[in-house]
Amino acid sequence: MIAMARRARVIPFPRRPARRPEPTPGFVEVRRCRDQAEALVDRSVLESEGILVALRSNLPQSVYPSSVGDQGEVVVLTPEQDAPRARTLLIR
């Protein structure tokens, strides 16, 4: 008698969140950069002026060091009270 092979277990793909994750509370977006190099320069400028900075990206730069188009976009976030000053520093 021939035994039937056991069926494989189906592992479902994880579902995407319904909306984008919220940034750190109290932080607001001051600039969107095309790549990580540009964001690091902006972060250095702001930190030299004593402004806290957080960088957010949808693409892990350590895994994908290069990107095409808006795929590698990095968002620069600062505390709400420092946002106007940060924007004027980045305009220069």
N, C-alpha and C positions, 0 to 999 in steps of 0.2 A: 504494500500500500504506500502511495506517495503522500508525504506530509506537505501541506501547503506552507509556504514561507510566511513568517510573521510580518505583518504590515509595519512599515516604518512609522514612527511618530511624527506628526506634522508640527513644526514649530512656527507659529505665526510671526510675521514681521511686527516690530513695535510700531504703535500708531504715533503719528505726529501730533504735537500739541495743537490745540485749536487756535491759539494765538501766540505771538512772540513772547518770550519770557520778559518779565518786567525788569528794568534796570535796577541797580541797587537803590534802595529808598533814599531820597534826599539828593540823588545825583541826576543831572540833566545832560542831555546831549548838547555839545558845543560845536562839534564838527564831525563830518564823515570823511575818512581818508580812503584813497584808492587801494593802498597796500600797507603792510605792516611797517615798512621803512619810513614812510611819511608820518604814520601815527607815532612812531618812536621819537621822531624829531619834535613833533608837537608836544608830546609828553615831556621831553627834556626841557623845552622852553617854559612850559607851565610849571614844572617842578622847580626850576631855577628861580621862579618868582614866588615860591612857597604855596602853590596851589596843588591840592590833592588831585590825582588823575586816576581814572580807571579806563581800561581799554576793553572793548567788547567786539567779538567777531563770531560769525557763524561757522567759520572754517578754521580748524586747528592748524595753525601755522607750522607747528613742529612736524606734522604729517604731510601737509601740502605746502611746501615753501614757496611755490609759485602759483599764480592763479591767472585766470582770464577774465577780463571785464570786472563787473561788480561782485564777482564771486568772492574775492579776497577783501572786500570792504571791511574797514575797521572803524568803529564808532568811538570817539573820544568823549568821556563823561567827566564832569566836575561837580562839586557840590553846588546847590542852587544859589547860595549867597555869593559864590565866586564866579558864576557863569558870565555875567556881563564883562567883568574884568578879563576873564580868559578869552572871550571872543575878541575884545579889542587887542589883546596881545597877539592873537593868531592872525589878525587882519594885517598887521605890520609886515 
